[in-house]
Amino acid sequence: MSSTTRITVTLPSDQVAELRKLTDNVSGYVAEAVARQIRHQLLGDDLRRHEEEHGGFSDEELAEAHSKIFGATGSPKSADAA
């Protein structure tokens, strides 16, 4: 298990109320959200770096990635809505 550090975070009261409806473990919920955001940021950085070095992704590459992520039957428009 990794070490932890206690911090204070200020959130709008309405968000805290909704958060408490969702979970009894606010710290765990926030830790998961932060980890997800960090992964998202790192992936975006990697994709930008790849495009800078190799150029943009082709339509075929994007379609292949989409099918691997969402399955072959997924509609490309469903990913745009997310």
CORQUI-V334883 format. One record per pair of residues at least 24 apart in sequence whose C-alpha atoms are under 8 Angstrom apart, sorted by the first residue. I is the first residue (numbers start at 0). J is the second residue. Records with the same first field share a line. If there is no record, write none. Layout:
# CORQUI-V334883
I->J + J
This chain:
# CORQUI-V334883
none
